[in-house]
Each structure stands twice: as C-alpha cells, then as structure tokens.
Amino acid sequence: MIRLAESLNVWASPQFKAVLKREIEALPVDQLPLQQGLKVGSHVLDDKCSVLVLSVADAGELIRVRIGVLYNGIIAGCSCADDPTPVEPVNEYCELWLAFDKQTGVAIFTPAE
C-alpha cells in the first residue's frame, strides 16, 4: 500500500504539486505500473524516475492526478555470447492516473490509456 502523507498534508496549497512530485520520485519504481507503459524496452530498470504532474482534480473523497513518468527500460536478450541485443538503457515515457484518498493518503496508480 502506497501512502503519500506529505502530499496529503499540503493538499490545496501551492506546494502540492512539488511535494507530490518529490514523494512519487522517492518511491521504488517497482511500486508504479511502469512495465505496462513500455514502448521500446522489455523490462523497467531500477533507476530513479522523473515525474511531471499534468493535472490535478478534486473528486470528492479523492484527489485525481494525471502524471507523466520518464524512466529507463532495457531490451533484454537471451544473454548468449553472440546475442546482438543492445544492453544500453532506453528512455521511456508513460502517463498514469493517481487516485489519492483525502482521508488516509492511500494512493492507487493505474495506467492512463
């Protein structure tokens, strides 16, 4: 369960977007549904990601946020000695919806399609 307590504390203030960005970027990338957003690579790397807060909406008991995530993937080959697959990271981008409970700070991320 992901809780964004700092962001909840500054909801409806000018600092909300900056705090939310910082809190999401501090999460391990495996807690975000980035694998589904891969366009070039086949696996998400454990590198840090960069978050863009695209929109924020008050939806009653929830805060709905659309974010863009810049992260790295890799094209995984078979690891054979003669495998020509490149091993350099590839830049990836996907957009996610964040449903954020105003009472508990619990956040649920889903791919935006």
Chimera marker file (.cmm) of the C-alpha trace (Angstrom):
<marker_set name="trace">
<marker id="1" x="0.000" y="0.000" z="0.000" r="1" g="1" b="0" radius="0.5"/>
<marker id="2" x="1.379" y="3.383" z="-1.004" r="1" g="1" b="0" radius="0.5"/>
<marker id="3" x="0.687" y="6.313" z="1.318" r="1" g="1" b="0" radius="0.5"/>
<marker id="4" x="1.538" y="9.853" z="0.304" r="1" g="1" b="0" radius="0.5"/>
<marker id="5" x="1.338" y="11.530" z="3.717" r="1" g="1" b="0" radius="0.5"/>
<marker id="6" x="3.417" y="14.610" z="2.874" r="1" g="1" b="0" radius="0.5"/>
<marker id="7" x="1.295" y="15.372" z="-0.171" r="1" g="1" b="0" radius="0.5"/>
<marker id="8" x="-1.888" y="14.948" z="1.850" r="1" g="1" b="0" radius="0.5"/>
<marker id="9" x="-0.589" y="17.486" z="4.387" r="1" g="1" b="0" radius="0.5"/>
<marker id="10" x="-0.161" y="20.155" z="1.701" r="1" g="1" b="0" radius="0.5"/>
<marker id="11" x="-3.273" y="19.377" z="-0.379" r="1" g="1" b="0" radius="0.5"/>
<marker id="12" x="-4.910" y="22.545" z="-1.774" r="1" g="1" b="0" radius="0.5"/>
<marker id="13" x="-1.748" y="24.587" z="-1.194" r="1" g="1" b="0" radius="0.5"/>
<marker id="14" x="0.677" y="25.981" z="-3.784" r="1" g="1" b="0" radius="0.5"/>
<marker id="15" x="3.298" y="23.401" z="-2.710" r="1" g="1" b="0" radius="0.5"/>
<marker id="16" x="1.100" y="20.375" z="-3.523" r="1" g="1" b="0" radius="0.5"/>
<marker id="17" x="2.483" y="19.615" z="-7.000" r="1" g="1" b="0" radius="0.5"/>
<marker id="18" x="6.121" y="19.952" z="-5.919" r="1" g="1" b="0" radius="0.5"/>
<marker id="19" x="5.655" y="17.786" z="-2.820" r="1" g="1" b="0" radius="0.5"/>
<marker id="20" x="3.682" y="15.159" z="-4.768" r="1" g="1" b="0" radius="0.5"/>
<marker id="21" x="6.390" y="15.038" z="-7.453" r="1" g="1" b="0" radius="0.5"/>
<marker id="22" x="9.118" y="14.584" z="-4.819" r="1" g="1" b="0" radius="0.5"/>
<marker id="23" x="7.165" y="11.888" z="-2.963" r="1" g="1" b="0" radius="0.5"/>
<marker id="24" x="6.427" y="9.850" z="-6.088" r="1" g="1" b="0" radius="0.5"/>
<marker id="25" x="10.028" y="10.132" z="-7.324" r="1" g="1" b="0" radius="0.5"/>
<marker id="26" x="11.196" y="8.744" z="-3.952" r="1" g="1" b="0" radius="0.5"/>
<marker id="27" x="9.120" y="5.556" z="-4.423" r="1" g="1" b="0" radius="0.5"/>
<marker id="28" x="10.834" y="2.407" z="-5.709" r="1" g="1" b="0" radius="0.5"/>
<marker id="29" x="9.989" y="2.155" z="-9.423" r="1" g="1" b="0" radius="0.5"/>
<marker id="30" x="8.559" y="-1.339" z="-8.925" r="1" g="1" b="0" radius="0.5"/>
<marker id="31" x="5.660" y="0.219" z="-6.979" r="1" g="1" b="0" radius="0.5"/>
<marker id="32" x="4.483" y="2.044" z="-10.108" r="1" g="1" b="0" radius="0.5"/>
<marker id="33" x="2.828" y="0.254" z="-13.063" r="1" g="1" b="0" radius="0.5"/>
<marker id="34" x="5.615" y="1.231" z="-15.455" r="1" g="1" b="0" radius="0.5"/>
<marker id="35" x="6.049" y="-2.188" z="-17.071" r="1" g="1" b="0" radius="0.5"/>
<marker id="36" x="2.694" y="-1.739" z="-18.834" r="1" g="1" b="0" radius="0.5"/>
<marker id="37" x="3.867" y="1.593" z="-20.240" r="1" g="1" b="0" radius="0.5"/>
<marker id="38" x="6.973" y="0.287" z="-22.005" r="1" g="1" b="0" radius="0.5"/>
<marker id="39" x="7.089" y="1.262" z="-25.678" r="1" g="1" b="0" radius="0.5"/>
<marker id="40" x="10.665" y="0.303" z="-26.654" r="1" g="1" b="0" radius="0.5"/>
<marker id="41" x="12.171" y="-1.845" z="-23.901" r="1" g="1" b="0" radius="0.5"/>
<marker id="42" x="11.017" y="-5.089" z="-22.396" r="1" g="1" b="0" radius="0.5"/>
<marker id="43" x="11.956" y="-4.516" z="-18.732" r="1" g="1" b="0" radius="0.5"/>
<marker id="44" x="11.923" y="-1.478" z="-16.429" r="1" g="1" b="0" radius="0.5"/>
<marker id="45" x="15.261" y="-0.620" z="-14.835" r="1" g="1" b="0" radius="0.5"/>
<marker id="46" x="15.516" y="0.135" z="-11.115" r="1" g="1" b="0" radius="0.5"/>
<marker id="47" x="16.802" y="3.640" z="-11.863" r="1" g="1" b="0" radius="0.5"/>
<marker id="48" x="15.070" y="6.668" z="-10.466" r="1" g="1" b="0" radius="0.5"/>
<marker id="49" x="12.209" y="8.115" z="-12.458" r="1" g="1" b="0" radius="0.5"/>
<marker id="50" x="11.213" y="11.705" z="-13.138" r="1" g="1" b="0" radius="0.5"/>
<marker id="51" x="7.592" y="12.772" z="-12.630" r="1" g="1" b="0" radius="0.5"/>
<marker id="52" x="5.580" y="15.508" z="-14.331" r="1" g="1" b="0" radius="0.5"/>
<marker id="53" x="2.295" y="16.492" z="-12.667" r="1" g="1" b="0" radius="0.5"/>
<marker id="54" x="-0.014" y="17.051" z="-15.663" r="1" g="1" b="0" radius="0.5"/>
<marker id="55" x="-3.372" y="17.690" z="-13.996" r="1" g="1" b="0" radius="0.5"/>
<marker id="56" x="-4.981" y="17.698" z="-10.559" r="1" g="1" b="0" radius="0.5"/>
<marker id="57" x="-8.712" y="17.478" z="-9.831" r="1" g="1" b="0" radius="0.5"/>
<marker id="58" x="-10.732" y="17.404" z="-6.624" r="1" g="1" b="0" radius="0.5"/>
<marker id="59" x="-13.127" y="14.447" z="-6.918" r="1" g="1" b="0" radius="0.5"/>
<marker id="60" x="-14.948" y="14.465" z="-3.577" r="1" g="1" b="0" radius="0.5"/>
<marker id="61" x="-13.208" y="11.970" z="-1.311" r="1" g="1" b="0" radius="0.5"/>
<marker id="62" x="-10.381" y="11.527" z="-3.821" r="1" g="1" b="0" radius="0.5"/>
<marker id="63" x="-7.784" y="13.652" z="-5.485" r="1" g="1" b="0" radius="0.5"/>
<marker id="64" x="-7.372" y="12.599" z="-9.129" r="1" g="1" b="0" radius="0.5"/>
<marker id="65" x="-3.955" y="13.315" z="-10.602" r="1" g="1" b="0" radius="0.5"/>
<marker id="66" x="-2.604" y="12.577" z="-14.068" r="1" g="1" b="0" radius="0.5"/>
<marker id="67" x="1.172" y="12.231" z="-14.113" r="1" g="1" b="0" radius="0.5"/>
<marker id="68" x="3.782" y="11.672" z="-16.792" r="1" g="1" b="0" radius="0.5"/>
<marker id="69" x="6.707" y="9.453" z="-15.844" r="1" g="1" b="0" radius="0.5"/>
<marker id="70" x="10.108" y="9.470" z="-17.544" r="1" g="1" b="0" radius="0.5"/>
<marker id="71" x="12.099" y="6.329" z="-16.757" r="1" g="1" b="0" radius="0.5"/>
<marker id="72" x="14.552" y="3.831" z="-18.225" r="1" g="1" b="0" radius="0.5"/>
<marker id="73" x="13.894" y="0.429" z="-19.707" r="1" g="1" b="0" radius="0.5"/>
<marker id="74" x="16.109" y="-2.138" z="-21.317" r="1" g="1" b="0" radius="0.5"/>
<marker id="75" x="15.692" y="-4.575" z="-24.175" r="1" g="1" b="0" radius="0.5"/>
<marker id="76" x="16.522" y="-7.888" z="-22.545" r="1" g="1" b="0" radius="0.5"/>
<marker id="77" x="18.098" y="-10.515" z="-24.765" r="1" g="1" b="0" radius="0.5"/>
<marker id="78" x="18.894" y="-14.130" z="-24.100" r="1" g="1" b="0" radius="0.5"/>
<marker id="79" x="22.323" y="-13.370" z="-22.540" r="1" g="1" b="0" radius="0.5"/>
<marker id="80" x="24.060" y="-15.597" z="-25.075" r="1" g="1" b="0" radius="0.5"/>
<marker id="81" x="27.600" y="-14.694" z="-26.076" r="1" g="1" b="0" radius="0.5"/>
<marker id="82" x="26.522" y="-13.975" z="-29.655" r="1" g="1" b="0" radius="0.5"/>
<marker id="83" x="23.263" y="-12.148" z="-28.777" r="1" g="1" b="0" radius="0.5"/>
<marker id="84" x="23.243" y="-8.840" z="-30.733" r="1" g="1" b="0" radius="0.5"/>
<marker id="85" x="20.653" y="-7.190" z="-28.462" r="1" g="1" b="0" radius="0.5"/>
<marker id="86" x="21.958" y="-3.831" z="-27.161" r="1" g="1" b="0" radius="0.5"/>
<marker id="87" x="22.343" y="-3.544" z="-23.399" r="1" g="1" b="0" radius="0.5"/>
<marker id="88" x="22.091" y="0.244" z="-23.141" r="1" g="1" b="0" radius="0.5"/>
<marker id="89" x="19.110" y="1.724" z="-21.306" r="1" g="1" b="0" radius="0.5"/>
<marker id="90" x="16.339" y="3.205" z="-23.426" r="1" g="1" b="0" radius="0.5"/>
<marker id="91" x="14.275" y="6.243" z="-22.418" r="1" g="1" b="0" radius="0.5"/>
<marker id="92" x="10.614" y="5.514" z="-21.766" r="1" g="1" b="0" radius="0.5"/>
<marker id="93" x="7.588" y="7.682" z="-21.019" r="1" g="1" b="0" radius="0.5"/>
<marker id="94" x="4.109" y="6.787" z="-19.851" r="1" g="1" b="0" radius="0.5"/>
<marker id="95" x="1.177" y="8.517" z="-18.221" r="1" g="1" b="0" radius="0.5"/>
<marker id="96" x="-0.534" y="7.255" z="-15.083" r="1" g="1" b="0" radius="0.5"/>
<marker id="97" x="-3.671" y="8.122" z="-13.155" r="1" g="1" b="0" radius="0.5"/>
<marker id="98" x="-3.316" y="8.519" z="-9.417" r="1" g="1" b="0" radius="0.5"/>
<marker id="99" x="-6.390" y="8.156" z="-7.211" r="1" g="1" b="0" radius="0.5"/>
<marker id="100" x="-5.420" y="9.635" z="-3.863" r="1" g="1" b="0" radius="0.5"/>
<marker id="101" x="-7.672" y="9.277" z="-0.770" r="1" g="1" b="0" radius="0.5"/>
<marker id="102" x="-8.028" y="12.573" z="1.125" r="1" g="1" b="0" radius="0.5"/>
<marker id="103" x="-8.586" y="10.866" z="4.478" r="1" g="1" b="0" radius="0.5"/>
<marker id="104" x="-5.867" y="8.203" z="4.511" r="1" g="1" b="0" radius="0.5"/>
<marker id="105" x="-3.331" y="9.341" z="1.927" r="1" g="1" b="0" radius="0.5"/>
<marker id="106" x="-3.526" y="5.922" z="0.239" r="1" g="1" b="0" radius="0.5"/>
<marker id="107" x="-2.640" y="6.197" z="-3.438" r="1" g="1" b="0" radius="0.5"/>
<marker id="108" x="-3.523" y="3.857" z="-6.298" r="1" g="1" b="0" radius="0.5"/>
<marker id="109" x="-1.708" y="4.188" z="-9.621" r="1" g="1" b="0" radius="0.5"/>
<marker id="110" x="-3.209" y="2.925" z="-12.883" r="1" g="1" b="0" radius="0.5"/>
<marker id="111" x="-2.009" y="3.288" z="-16.473" r="1" g="1" b="0" radius="0.5"/>
<marker id="112" x="-3.705" y="6.115" z="-18.380" r="1" g="1" b="0" radius="0.5"/>
<marker id="113" x="-4.723" y="4.725" z="-21.755" r="1" g="1" b="0" radius="0.5"/>
<link id1="1" id2="2" r="1" g="1" b="0" radius="0.2"/>
<link id1="2" id2="3" r="1" g="1" b="0" radius="0.2"/>
<link id1="3" id2="4" r="1" g="1" b="0" radius="0.2"/>
<link id1="4" id2="5" r="1" g="1" b="0" radius="0.2"/>
<link id1="5" id2="6" r="1" g="1" b="0" radius="0.2"/>
<link id1="6" id2="7" r="1" g="1" b="0" radius="0.2"/>
<link id1="7" id2="8" r="1" g="1" b="0" radius="0.2"/>
<link id1="8" id2="9" r="1" g="1" b="0" radius="0.2"/>
<link id1="9" id2="10" r="1" g="1" b="0" radius="0.2"/>
<link id1="10" id2="11" r="1" g="1" b="0" radius="0.2"/>
<link id1="11" id2="12" r="1" g="1" b="0" radius="0.2"/>
<link id1="12" id2="13" r="1" g="1" b="0" radius="0.2"/>
<link id1="13" id2="14" r="1" g="1" b="0" radius="0.2"/>
<link id1="14" id2="15" r="1" g="1" b="0" radius="0.2"/>
<link id1="15" id2="16" r="1" g="1" b="0" radius="0.2"/>
<link id1="16" id2="17" r="1" g="1" b="0" radius="0.2"/>
<link id1="17" id2="18" r="1" g="1" b="0" radius="0.2"/>
<link id1="18" id2="19" r="1" g="1" b="0" radius="0.2"/>
<link id1="19" id2="20" r="1" g="1" b="0" radius="0.2"/>
<link id1="20" id2="21" r="1" g="1" b="0" radius="0.2"/>
<link id1="21" id2="22" r="1" g="1" b="0" radius="0.2"/>
<link id1="22" id2="23" r="1" g="1" b="0" radius="0.2"/>
<link id1="23" id2="24" r="1" g="1" b="0" radius="0.2"/>
<link id1="24" id2="25" r="1" g="1" b="0" radius="0.2"/>
<link id1="25" id2="26" r="1" g="1" b="0" radius="0.2"/>
<link id1="26" id2="27" r="1" g="1" b="0" radius="0.2"/>
<link id1="27" id2="28" r="1" g="1" b="0" radius="0.2"/>
<link id1="28" id2="29" r="1" g="1" b="0" radius="0.2"/>
<link id1="29" id2="30" r="1" g="1" b="0" radius="0.2"/>
<link id1="30" id2="31" r="1" g="1" b="0" radius="0.2"/>
<link id1="31" id2="32" r="1" g="1" b="0" radius="0.2"/>
<link id1="32" id2="33" r="1" g="1" b="0" radius="0.2"/>
<link id1="33" id2="34" r="1" g="1" b="0" radius="0.2"/>
<link id1="34" id2="35" r="1" g="1" b="0" radius="0.2"/>
<link id1="35" id2="36" r="1" g="1" b="0" radius="0.2"/>
<link id1="36" id2="37" r="1" g="1" b="0" radius="0.2"/>
<link id1="37" id2="38" r="1" g="1" b="0" radius="0.2"/>
<link id1="38" id2="39" r="1" g="1" b="0" radius="0.2"/>
<link id1="39" id2="40" r="1" g="1" b="0" radius="0.2"/>
<link id1="40" id2="41" r="1" g="1" b="0" radius="0.2"/>
<link id1="41" id2="42" r="1" g="1" b="0" radius="0.2"/>
<link id1="42" id2="43" r="1" g="1" b="0" radius="0.2"/>
<link id1="43" id2="44" r="1" g="1" b="0" radius="0.2"/>
<link id1="44" id2="45" r="1" g="1" b="0" radius="0.2"/>
<link id1="45" id2="46" r="1" g="1" b="0" radius="0.2"/>
<link id1="46" id2="47" r="1" g="1" b="0" radius="0.2"/>
<link id1="47" id2="48" r="1" g="1" b="0" radius="0.2"/>
<link id1="48" id2="49" r="1" g="1" b="0" radius="0.2"/>
<link id1="49" id2="50" r="1" g="1" b="0" radius="0.2"/>
<link id1="50" id2="51" r="1" g="1" b="0" radius="0.2"/>
<link id1="51" id2="52" r="1" g="1" b="0" radius="0.2"/>
<link id1="52" id2="53" r="1" g="1" b="0" radius="0.2"/>
<link id1="53" id2="54" r="1" g="1" b="0" radius="0.2"/>
<link id1="54" id2="55" r="1" g="1" b="0" radius="0.2"/>
<link id1="55" id2="56" r="1" g="1" b="0" radius="0.2"/>
<link id1="56" id2="57" r="1" g="1" b="0" radius="0.2"/>
<link id1="57" id2="58" r="1" g="1" b="0" radius="0.2"/>
<link id1="58" id2="59" r="1" g="1" b="0" radius="0.2"/>
<link id1="59" id2="60" r="1" g="1" b="0" radius="0.2"/>
<link id1="60" id2="61" r="1" g="1" b="0" radius="0.2"/>
<link id1="61" id2="62" r="1" g="1" b="0" radius="0.2"/>
<link id1="62" id2="63" r="1" g="1" b="0" radius="0.2"/>
<link id1="63" id2="64" r="1" g="1" b="0" radius="0.2"/>
<link id1="64" id2="65" r="1" g="1" b="0" radius="0.2"/>
<link id1="65" id2="66" r="1" g="1" b="0" radius="0.2"/>
<link id1="66" id2="67" r="1" g="1" b="0" radius="0.2"/>
<link id1="67" id2="68" r="1" g="1" b="0" radius="0.2"/>
<link id1="68" id2="69" r="1" g="1" b="0" radius="0.2"/>
<link id1="69" id2="70" r="1" g="1" b="0" radius="0.2"/>
<link id1="70" id2="71" r="1" g="1" b="0" radius="0.2"/>
<link id1="71" id2="72" r="1" g="1" b="0" radius="0.2"/>
<link id1="72" id2="73" r="1" g="1" b="0" radius="0.2"/>
<link id1="73" id2="74" r="1" g="1" b="0" radius="0.2"/>
<link id1="74" id2="75" r="1" g="1" b="0" radius="0.2"/>
<link id1="75" id2="76" r="1" g="1" b="0" radius="0.2"/>
<link id1="76" id2="77" r="1" g="1" b="0" radius="0.2"/>
<link id1="77" id2="78" r="1" g="1" b="0" radius="0.2"/>
<link id1="78" id2="79" r="1" g="1" b="0" radius="0.2"/>
<link id1="79" id2="80" r="1" g="1" b="0" radius="0.2"/>
<link id1="80" id2="81" r="1" g="1" b="0" radius="0.2"/>
<link id1="81" id2="82" r="1" g="1" b="0" radius="0.2"/>
<link id1="82" id2="83" r="1" g="1" b="0" radius="0.2"/>
<link id1="83" id2="84" r="1" g="1" b="0" radius="0.2"/>
<link id1="84" id2="85" r="1" g="1" b="0" radius="0.2"/>
<link id1="85" id2="86" r="1" g="1" b="0" radius="0.2"/>
<link id1="86" id2="87" r="1" g="1" b="0" radius="0.2"/>
<link id1="87" id2="88" r="1" g="1" b="0" radius="0.2"/>
<link id1="88" id2="89" r="1" g="1" b="0" radius="0.2"/>
<link id1="89" id2="90" r="1" g="1" b="0" radius="0.2"/>
<link id1="90" id2="91" r="1" g="1" b="0" radius="0.2"/>
<link id1="91" id2="92" r="1" g="1" b="0" radius="0.2"/>
<link id1="92" id2="93" r="1" g="1" b="0" radius="0.2"/>
<link id1="93" id2="94" r="1" g="1" b="0" radius="0.2"/>
<link id1="94" id2="95" r="1" g="1" b="0" radius="0.2"/>
<link id1="95" id2="96" r="1" g="1" b="0" radius="0.2"/>
<link id1="96" id2="97" r="1" g="1" b="0" radius="0.2"/>
<link id1="97" id2="98" r="1" g="1" b="0" radius="0.2"/>
<link id1="98" id2="99" r="1" g="1" b="0" radius="0.2"/>
<link id1="99" id2="100" r="1" g="1" b="0" radius="0.2"/>
<link id1="100" id2="101" r="1" g="1" b="0" radius="0.2"/>
<link id1="101" id2="102" r="1" g="1" b="0" radius="0.2"/>
<link id1="102" id2="103" r="1" g="1" b="0" radius="0.2"/>
<link id1="103" id2="104" r="1" g="1" b="0" radius="0.2"/>
<link id1="104" id2="105" r="1" g="1" b="0" radius="0.2"/>
<link id1="105" id2="106" r="1" g="1" b="0" radius="0.2"/>
<link id1="106" id2="107" r="1" g="1" b="0" radius="0.2"/>
<link id1="107" id2="108" r="1" g="1" b="0" radius="0.2"/>
<link id1="108" id2="109" r="1" g="1" b="0" radius="0.2"/>
<link id1="109" id2="110" r="1" g="1" b="0" radius="0.2"/>
<link id1="110" id2="111" r="1" g="1" b="0" radius="0.2"/>
<link id1="111" id2="112" r="1" g="1" b="0" radius="0.2"/>
<link id1="112" id2="113" r="1" g="1" b="0" radius="0.2"/>
</marker_set>
